[in-house]
Amino acid sequence: FAITNVSKQSSSRENLITGEITNNYSEDVDSVNLSVILRKDGEIVYIDNTFLDNLKVGKPKAFQLSSYRDWPSHDTIEISAMVW
């Protein structure tokens, strides 16, 4: 999978981490588990996951994770995906 355009957005109602995932497999994928890890000074400060369905070969698909609380202070956002 290729994960691109990752960004963090905040509003008065919710906080988002958004991006796009592209299926680089040779066939469509029914379901993917996306894991998000926030790190501060190399230490994990937050982990969450979400699921996306119906990823077509070569087609980018938008994703988002939301929180009604502020994200913990962090230096990096890591996102990984695995077929579910």
Phi and psi restraints in degrees (range 20) as a CNS / XPLOR table:
assign (resid 1 and name C) (resid 2 and name N)
       (resid 2 and name CA) (resid 2 and name C) 1.0 -110.3 20.0 2
assign (resid 2 and name N) (resid 2 and name CA)
       (resid 2 and name C) (resid 3 and name N) 1.0 127.2 20.0 2
assign (resid 2 and name C) (resid 3 and name N)
       (resid 3 and name CA) (resid 3 and name C) 1.0 -113.8 20.0 2
assign (resid 3 and name N) (resid 3 and name CA)
       (resid 3 and name C) (resid 4 and name N) 1.0 122.4 20.0 2
assign (resid 3 and name C) (resid 4 and name N)
       (resid 4 and name CA) (resid 4 and name C) 1.0 -136.3 20.0 2
assign (resid 4 and name N) (resid 4 and name CA)
       (resid 4 and name C) (resid 5 and name N) 1.0 170.9 20.0 2
assign (resid 4 and name C) (resid 5 and name N)
       (resid 5 and name CA) (resid 5 and name C) 1.0 54.7 20.0 2
assign (resid 5 and name N) (resid 5 and name CA)
       (resid 5 and name C) (resid 6 and name N) 1.0 37.1 20.0 2
assign (resid 5 and name C) (resid 6 and name N)
       (resid 6 and name CA) (resid 6 and name C) 1.0 -74.0 20.0 2
assign (resid 6 and name N) (resid 6 and name CA)
       (resid 6 and name C) (resid 7 and name N) 1.0 130.5 20.0 2
assign (resid 6 and name C) (resid 7 and name N)
       (resid 7 and name CA) (resid 7 and name C) 1.0 -146.5 20.0 2
assign (resid 7 and name N) (resid 7 and name CA)
       (resid 7 and name C) (resid 8 and name N) 1.0 161.9 20.0 2
assign (resid 7 and name C) (resid 8 and name N)
       (resid 8 and name CA) (resid 8 and name C) 1.0 -117.0 20.0 2
assign (resid 8 and name N) (resid 8 and name CA)
       (resid 8 and name C) (resid 9 and name N) 1.0 133.9 20.0 2
assign (resid 8 and name C) (resid 9 and name N)
       (resid 9 and name CA) (resid 9 and name C) 1.0 -131.9 20.0 2
assign (resid 9 and name N) (resid 9 and name CA)
       (resid 9 and name C) (resid 10 and name N) 1.0 144.0 20.0 2
assign (resid 9 and name C) (resid 10 and name N)
       (resid 10 and name CA) (resid 10 and name C) 1.0 -131.3 20.0 2
assign (resid 10 and name N) (resid 10 and name CA)
       (resid 10 and name C) (resid 11 and name N) 1.0 143.3 20.0 2
assign (resid 10 and name C) (resid 11 and name N)
       (resid 11 and name CA) (resid 11 and name C) 1.0 -139.7 20.0 2
assign (resid 11 and name N) (resid 11 and name CA)
       (resid 11 and name C) (resid 12 and name N) 1.0 179.9 20.0 2
assign (resid 11 and name C) (resid 12 and name N)
       (resid 12 and name CA) (resid 12 and name C) 1.0 -70.9 20.0 2
assign (resid 12 and name N) (resid 12 and name CA)
       (resid 12 and name C) (resid 13 and name N) 1.0 -19.0 20.0 2
assign (resid 12 and name C) (resid 13 and name N)
       (resid 13 and name CA) (resid 13 and name C) 1.0 -101.3 20.0 2
assign (resid 13 and name N) (resid 13 and name CA)
       (resid 13 and name C) (resid 14 and name N) 1.0 -37.8 20.0 2
assign (resid 13 and name C) (resid 14 and name N)
       (resid 14 and name CA) (resid 14 and name C) 1.0 -156.2 20.0 2
assign (resid 14 and name N) (resid 14 and name CA)
       (resid 14 and name C) (resid 15 and name N) 1.0 163.6 20.0 2
assign (resid 14 and name C) (resid 15 and name N)
       (resid 15 and name CA) (resid 15 and name C) 1.0 -117.2 20.0 2
assign (resid 15 and name N) (resid 15 and name CA)
       (resid 15 and name C) (resid 16 and name N) 1.0 137.7 20.0 2
assign (resid 15 and name C) (resid 16 and name N)
       (resid 16 and name CA) (resid 16 and name C) 1.0 -125.5 20.0 2
assign (resid 16 and name N) (resid 16 and name CA)
       (resid 16 and name C) (resid 17 and name N) 1.0 148.1 20.0 2
assign (resid 16 and name C) (resid 17 and name N)
       (resid 17 and name CA) (resid 17 and name C) 1.0 -119.2 20.0 2
assign (resid 17 and name N) (resid 17 and name CA)
       (resid 17 and name C) (resid 18 and name N) 1.0 122.0 20.0 2
assign (resid 17 and name C) (resid 18 and name N)
       (resid 18 and name CA) (resid 18 and name C) 1.0 -124.0 20.0 2
assign (resid 18 and name N) (resid 18 and name CA)
       (resid 18 and name C) (resid 19 and name N) 1.0 164.5 20.0 2
assign (resid 18 and name C) (resid 19 and name N)
       (resid 19 and name CA) (resid 19 and name C) 1.0 177.0 20.0 2
assign (resid 19 and name N) (resid 19 and name CA)
       (resid 19 and name C) (resid 20 and name N) 1.0 -168.4 20.0 2
assign (resid 19 and name C) (resid 20 and name N)
       (resid 20 and name CA) (resid 20 and name C) 1.0 -131.9 20.0 2
assign (resid 20 and name N) (resid 20 and name CA)
       (resid 20 and name C) (resid 21 and name N) 1.0 146.0 20.0 2
assign (resid 20 and name C) (resid 21 and name N)
       (resid 21 and name CA) (resid 21 and name C) 1.0 -123.8 20.0 2
assign (resid 21 and name N) (resid 21 and name CA)
       (resid 21 and name C) (resid 22 and name N) 1.0 137.1 20.0 2
assign (resid 21 and name C) (resid 22 and name N)
       (resid 22 and name CA) (resid 22 and name C) 1.0 -118.9 20.0 2
assign (resid 22 and name N) (resid 22 and name CA)
       (resid 22 and name C) (resid 23 and name N) 1.0 131.9 20.0 2
assign (resid 22 and name C) (resid 23 and name N)
       (resid 23 and name CA) (resid 23 and name C) 1.0 -80.3 20.0 2
assign (resid 23 and name N) (resid 23 and name CA)
       (resid 23 and name C) (resid 24 and name N) 1.0 111.0 20.0 2
assign (resid 23 and name C) (resid 24 and name N)
       (resid 24 and name CA) (resid 24 and name C) 1.0 -98.4 20.0 2
assign (resid 24 and name N) (resid 24 and name CA)
       (resid 24 and name C) (resid 25 and name N) 1.0 9.0 20.0 2
assign (resid 24 and name C) (resid 25 and name N)
       (resid 25 and name CA) (resid 25 and name C) 1.0 -72.3 20.0 2
assign (resid 25 and name N) (resid 25 and name CA)
       (resid 25 and name C) (resid 26 and name N) 1.0 171.8 20.0 2
assign (resid 25 and name C) (resid 26 and name N)
       (resid 26 and name CA) (resid 26 and name C) 1.0 -87.9 20.0 2
assign (resid 26 and name N) (resid 26 and name CA)
       (resid 26 and name C) (resid 27 and name N) 1.0 -1.0 20.0 2
assign (resid 26 and name C) (resid 27 and name N)
       (resid 27 and name CA) (resid 27 and name C) 1.0 -144.0 20.0 2
assign (resid 27 and name N) (resid 27 and name CA)
       (resid 27 and name C) (resid 28 and name N) 1.0 161.4 20.0 2
assign (resid 27 and name C) (resid 28 and name N)
       (resid 28 and name CA) (resid 28 and name C) 1.0 -62.5 20.0 2
assign (resid 28 and name N) (resid 28 and name CA)
       (resid 28 and name C) (resid 29 and name N) 1.0 152.2 20.0 2
assign (resid 28 and name C) (resid 29 and name N)
       (resid 29 and name CA) (resid 29 and name C) 1.0 -118.4 20.0 2
assign (resid 29 and name N) (resid 29 and name CA)
       (resid 29 and name C) (resid 30 and name N) 1.0 128.8 20.0 2
assign (resid 29 and name C) (resid 30 and name N)
       (resid 30 and name CA) (resid 30 and name C) 1.0 -69.0 20.0 2
assign (resid 30 and name N) (resid 30 and name CA)
       (resid 30 and name C) (resid 31 and name N) 1.0 -43.5 20.0 2
assign (resid 30 and name C) (resid 31 and name N)
       (resid 31 and name CA) (resid 31 and name C) 1.0 -150.9 20.0 2
assign (resid 31 and name N) (resid 31 and name CA)
       (resid 31 and name C) (resid 32 and name N) 1.0 142.3 20.0 2
assign (resid 31 and name C) (resid 32 and name N)
       (resid 32 and name CA) (resid 32 and name C) 1.0 -130.9 20.0 2
assign (resid 32 and name N) (resid 32 and name CA)
       (resid 32 and name C) (resid 33 and name N) 1.0 138.1 20.0 2
assign (resid 32 and name C) (resid 33 and name N)
       (resid 33 and name CA) (resid 33 and name C) 1.0 -98.1 20.0 2
assign (resid 33 and name N) (resid 33 and name CA)
       (resid 33 and name C) (resid 34 and name N) 1.0 117.6 20.0 2
assign (resid 33 and name C) (resid 34 and name N)
       (resid 34 and name CA) (resid 34 and name C) 1.0 -98.0 20.0 2
assign (resid 34 and name N) (resid 34 and name CA)
       (resid 34 and name C) (resid 35 and name N) 1.0 125.9 20.0 2
assign (resid 34 and name C) (resid 35 and name N)
       (resid 35 and name CA) (resid 35 and name C) 1.0 -109.7 20.0 2
assign (resid 35 and name N) (resid 35 and name CA)
       (resid 35 and name C) (resid 36 and name N) 1.0 135.7 20.0 2
assign (resid 35 and name C) (resid 36 and name N)
       (resid 36 and name CA) (resid 36 and name C) 1.0 -117.3 20.0 2
assign (resid 36 and name N) (resid 36 and name CA)
       (resid 36 and name C) (resid 37 and name N) 1.0 128.5 20.0 2
assign (resid 36 and name C) (resid 37 and name N)
       (resid 37 and name CA) (resid 37 and name C) 1.0 -124.0 20.0 2
assign (resid 37 and name N) (resid 37 and name CA)
       (resid 37 and name C) (resid 38 and name N) 1.0 126.2 20.0 2
assign (resid 37 and name C) (resid 38 and name N)
       (resid 38 and name CA) (resid 38 and name C) 1.0 -102.7 20.0 2
assign (resid 38 and name N) (resid 38 and name CA)
       (resid 38 and name C) (resid 39 and name N) 1.0 133.3 20.0 2
assign (resid 38 and name C) (resid 39 and name N)
       (resid 39 and name CA) (resid 39 and name C) 1.0 -122.8 20.0 2
assign (resid 39 and name N) (resid 39 and name CA)
       (resid 39 and name C) (resid 40 and name N) 1.0 146.1 20.0 2
assign (resid 39 and name C) (resid 40 and name N)
       (resid 40 and name CA) (resid 40 and name C) 1.0 -128.2 20.0 2
assign (resid 40 and name N) (resid 40 and name CA)
       (resid 40 and name C) (resid 41 and name N) 1.0 120.6 20.0 2
assign (resid 40 and name C) (resid 41 and name N)
       (resid 41 and name CA) (resid 41 and name C) 1.0 52.3 20.0 2
assign (resid 41 and name N) (resid 41 and name CA)
       (resid 41 and name C) (resid 42 and name N) 1.0 38.6 20.0 2
assign (resid 41 and name C) (resid 42 and name N)
       (resid 42 and name CA) (resid 42 and name C) 1.0 83.0 20.0 2
assign (resid 42 and name N) (resid 42 and name CA)
       (resid 42 and name C) (resid 43 and name N) 1.0 -10.1 20.0 2
assign (resid 42 and name C) (resid 43 and name N)
       (resid 43 and name CA) (resid 43 and name C) 1.0 -96.7 20.0 2
assign (resid 43 and name N) (resid 43 and name CA)
       (resid 43 and name C) (resid 44 and name N) 1.0 141.4 20.0 2
assign (resid 43 and name C) (resid 44 and name N)
       (resid 44 and name CA) (resid 44 and name C) 1.0 -71.2 20.0 2
assign (resid 44 and name N) (resid 44 and name CA)
       (resid 44 and name C) (resid 45 and name N) 1.0 127.5 20.0 2
assign (resid 44 and name C) (resid 45 and name N)
       (resid 45 and name CA) (resid 45 and name C) 1.0 -115.9 20.0 2
assign (resid 45 and name N) (resid 45 and name CA)
       (resid 45 and name C) (resid 46 and name N) 1.0 -11.6 20.0 2
assign (resid 45 and name C) (resid 46 and name N)
       (resid 46 and name CA) (resid 46 and name C) 1.0 -163.4 20.0 2
assign (resid 46 and name N) (resid 46 and name CA)
       (resid 46 and name C) (resid 47 and name N) 1.0 139.2 20.0 2
assign (resid 46 and name C) (resid 47 and name N)
       (resid 47 and name CA) (resid 47 and name C) 1.0 -136.9 20.0 2
assign (resid 47 and name N) (resid 47 and name CA)
       (resid 47 and name C) (resid 48 and name N) 1.0 139.2 20.0 2
assign (resid 47 and name C) (resid 48 and name N)
       (resid 48 and name CA) (resid 48 and name C) 1.0 -152.5 20.0 2
assign (resid 48 and name N) (resid 48 and name CA)
       (resid 48 and name C) (resid 49 and name N) 1.0 165.7 20.0 2
assign (resid 48 and name C) (resid 49 and name N)
       (resid 49 and name CA) (resid 49 and name C) 1.0 -145.9 20.0 2
assign (resid 49 and name N) (resid 49 and name CA)
       (resid 49 and name C) (resid 50 and name N) 1.0 163.4 20.0 2
assign (resid 49 and name C) (resid 50 and name N)
       (resid 50 and name CA) (resid 50 and name C) 1.0 -148.1 20.0 2
assign (resid 50 and name N) (resid 50 and name CA)
       (resid 50 and name C) (resid 51 and name N) 1.0 167.4 20.0 2
assign (resid 50 and name C) (resid 51 and name N)
       (resid 51 and name CA) (resid 51 and name C) 1.0 -119.4 20.0 2
assign (resid 51 and name N) (resid 51 and name CA)
       (resid 51 and name C) (resid 52 and name N) 1.0 143.5 20.0 2
assign (resid 51 and name C) (resid 52 and name N)
       (resid 52 and name CA) (resid 52 and name C) 1.0 -124.0 20.0 2
assign (resid 52 and name N) (resid 52 and name CA)
       (resid 52 and name C) (resid 53 and name N) 1.0 142.0 20.0 2
assign (resid 52 and name C) (resid 53 and name N)
       (resid 53 and name CA) (resid 53 and name C) 1.0 -114.7 20.0 2
assign (resid 53 and name N) (resid 53 and name CA)
       (resid 53 and name C) (resid 54 and name N) 1.0 157.3 20.0 2
assign (resid 53 and name C) (resid 54 and name N)
       (resid 54 and name CA) (resid 54 and name C) 1.0 57.6 20.0 2
assign (resid 54 and name N) (resid 54 and name CA)
       (resid 54 and name C) (resid 55 and name N) 1.0 63.4 20.0 2
assign (resid 54 and name C) (resid 55 and name N)
       (resid 55 and name CA) (resid 55 and name C) 1.0 -91.6 20.0 2
assign (resid 55 and name N) (resid 55 and name CA)
       (resid 55 and name C) (resid 56 and name N) 1.0 112.6 20.0 2
assign (resid 55 and name C) (resid 56 and name N)
       (resid 56 and name CA) (resid 56 and name C) 1.0 -81.2 20.0 2
assign (resid 56 and name N) (resid 56 and name CA)
       (resid 56 and name C) (resid 57 and name N) 1.0 148.7 20.0 2
assign (resid 56 and name C) (resid 57 and name N)
       (resid 57 and name CA) (resid 57 and name C) 1.0 -57.0 20.0 2
assign (resid 57 and name N) (resid 57 and name CA)
       (resid 57 and name C) (resid 58 and name N) 1.0 126.2 20.0 2
assign (resid 57 and name C) (resid 58 and name N)
       (resid 58 and name CA) (resid 58 and name C) 1.0 74.2 20.0 2
assign (resid 58 and name N) (resid 58 and name CA)
       (resid 58 and name C) (resid 59 and name N) 1.0 0.2 20.0 2
assign (resid 58 and name C) (resid 59 and name N)
       (resid 59 and name CA) (resid 59 and name C) 1.0 -101.9 20.0 2
assign (resid 59 and name N) (resid 59 and name CA)
       (resid 59 and name C) (resid 60 and name N) 1.0 120.6 20.0 2
assign (resid 59 and name C) (resid 60 and name N)
       (resid 60 and name CA) (resid 60 and name C) 1.0 -67.0 20.0 2
assign (resid 60 and name N) (resid 60 and name CA)
       (resid 60 and name C) (resid 61 and name N) 1.0 144.8 20.0 2
assign (resid 60 and name C) (resid 61 and name N)
       (resid 61 and name CA) (resid 61 and name C) 1.0 -132.6 20.0 2
assign (resid 61 and name N) (resid 61 and name CA)
       (resid 61 and name C) (resid 62 and name N) 1.0 131.2 20.0 2
assign (resid 61 and name C) (resid 62 and name N)
       (resid 62 and name CA) (resid 62 and name C) 1.0 -73.1 20.0 2
assign (resid 62 and name N) (resid 62 and name CA)
       (resid 62 and name C) (resid 63 and name N) 1.0 148.9 20.0 2
assign (resid 62 and name C) (resid 63 and name N)
       (resid 63 and name CA) (resid 63 and name C) 1.0 -139.2 20.0 2
assign (resid 63 and name N) (resid 63 and name CA)
       (resid 63 and name C) (resid 64 and name N) 1.0 160.7 20.0 2
assign (resid 63 and name C) (resid 64 and name N)
       (resid 64 and name CA) (resid 64 and name C) 1.0 -152.7 20.0 2
assign (resid 64 and name N) (resid 64 and name CA)
       (resid 64 and name C) (resid 65 and name N) 1.0 146.3 20.0 2
assign (resid 64 and name C) (resid 65 and name N)
       (resid 65 and name CA) (resid 65 and name C) 1.0 -118.5 20.0 2
assign (resid 65 and name N) (resid 65 and name CA)
       (resid 65 and name C) (resid 66 and name N) 1.0 138.3 20.0 2
assign (resid 65 and name C) (resid 66 and name N)
       (resid 66 and name CA) (resid 66 and name C) 1.0 -126.0 20.0 2
assign (resid 66 and name N) (resid 66 and name CA)
       (resid 66 and name C) (resid 67 and name N) 1.0 154.7 20.0 2
assign (resid 66 and name C) (resid 67 and name N)
       (resid 67 and name CA) (resid 67 and name C) 1.0 -145.5 20.0 2
assign (resid 67 and name N) (resid 67 and name CA)
       (resid 67 and name C) (resid 68 and name N) 1.0 139.7 20.0 2
assign (resid 67 and name C) (resid 68 and name N)
       (resid 68 and name CA) (resid 68 and name C) 1.0 -85.9 20.0 2
assign (resid 68 and name N) (resid 68 and name CA)
       (resid 68 and name C) (resid 69 and name N) 1.0 -5.1 20.0 2
assign (resid 68 and name C) (resid 69 and name N)
       (resid 69 and name CA) (resid 69 and name C) 1.0 -108.0 20.0 2
assign (resid 69 and name N) (resid 69 and name CA)
       (resid 69 and name C) (resid 70 and name N) 1.0 161.3 20.0 2
assign (resid 69 and name C) (resid 70 and name N)
       (resid 70 and name CA) (resid 70 and name C) 1.0 -66.0 20.0 2
assign (resid 70 and name N) (resid 70 and name CA)
       (resid 70 and name C) (resid 71 and name N) 1.0 146.5 20.0 2
assign (resid 70 and name C) (resid 71 and name N)
       (resid 71 and name CA) (resid 71 and name C) 1.0 -66.8 20.0 2
assign (resid 71 and name N) (resid 71 and name CA)
       (resid 71 and name C) (resid 72 and name N) 1.0 145.3 20.0 2
assign (resid 71 and name C) (resid 72 and name N)
       (resid 72 and name CA) (resid 72 and name C) 1.0 -60.4 20.0 2
assign (resid 72 and name N) (resid 72 and name CA)
       (resid 72 and name C) (resid 73 and name N) 1.0 154.5 20.0 2
assign (resid 72 and name C) (resid 73 and name N)
       (resid 73 and name CA) (resid 73 and name C) 1.0 -56.7 20.0 2
assign (resid 73 and name N) (resid 73 and name CA)
       (resid 73 and name C) (resid 74 and name N) 1.0 130.5 20.0 2
assign (resid 73 and name C) (resid 74 and name N)
       (resid 74 and name CA) (resid 74 and name C) 1.0 -151.0 20.0 2
assign (resid 74 and name N) (resid 74 and name CA)
       (resid 74 and name C) (resid 75 and name N) 1.0 158.3 20.0 2
assign (resid 74 and name C) (resid 75 and name N)
       (resid 75 and name CA) (resid 75 and name C) 1.0 -100.2 20.0 2
assign (resid 75 and name N) (resid 75 and name CA)
       (resid 75 and name C) (resid 76 and name N) 1.0 -34.2 20.0 2
assign (resid 75 and name C) (resid 76 and name N)
       (resid 76 and name CA) (resid 76 and name C) 1.0 -136.0 20.0 2
assign (resid 76 and name N) (resid 76 and name CA)
       (resid 76 and name C) (resid 77 and name N) 1.0 154.5 20.0 2
assign (resid 76 and name C) (resid 77 and name N)
       (resid 77 and name CA) (resid 77 and name C) 1.0 -120.2 20.0 2
assign (resid 77 and name N) (resid 77 and name CA)
       (resid 77 and name C) (resid 78 and name N) 1.0 122.2 20.0 2
assign (resid 77 and name C) (resid 78 and name N)
       (resid 78 and name CA) (resid 78 and name C) 1.0 -115.3 20.0 2
assign (resid 78 and name N) (resid 78 and name CA)
       (resid 78 and name C) (resid 79 and name N) 1.0 134.1 20.0 2
assign (resid 78 and name C) (resid 79 and name N)
       (resid 79 and name CA) (resid 79 and name C) 1.0 -129.4 20.0 2
assign (resid 79 and name N) (resid 79 and name CA)
       (resid 79 and name C) (resid 80 and name N) 1.0 130.7 20.0 2
assign (resid 79 and name C) (resid 80 and name N)
       (resid 80 and name CA) (resid 80 and name C) 1.0 -129.1 20.0 2
assign (resid 80 and name N) (resid 80 and name CA)
       (resid 80 and name C) (resid 81 and name N) 1.0 159.0 20.0 2
assign (resid 80 and name C) (resid 81 and name N)
       (resid 81 and name CA) (resid 81 and name C) 1.0 -134.9 20.0 2
assign (resid 81 and name N) (resid 81 and name CA)
       (resid 81 and name C) (resid 82 and name N) 1.0 145.7 20.0 2
assign (resid 81 and name C) (resid 82 and name N)
       (resid 82 and name CA) (resid 82 and name C) 1.0 -143.7 20.0 2
assign (resid 82 and name N) (resid 82 and name CA)
       (resid 82 and name C) (resid 83 and name N) 1.0 144.8 20.0 2
assign (resid 82 and name C) (resid 83 and name N)
       (resid 83 and name CA) (resid 83 and name C) 1.0 -61.7 20.0 2
assign (resid 83 and name N) (resid 83 and name CA)
       (resid 83 and name C) (resid 84 and name N) 1.0 135.9 20.0 2
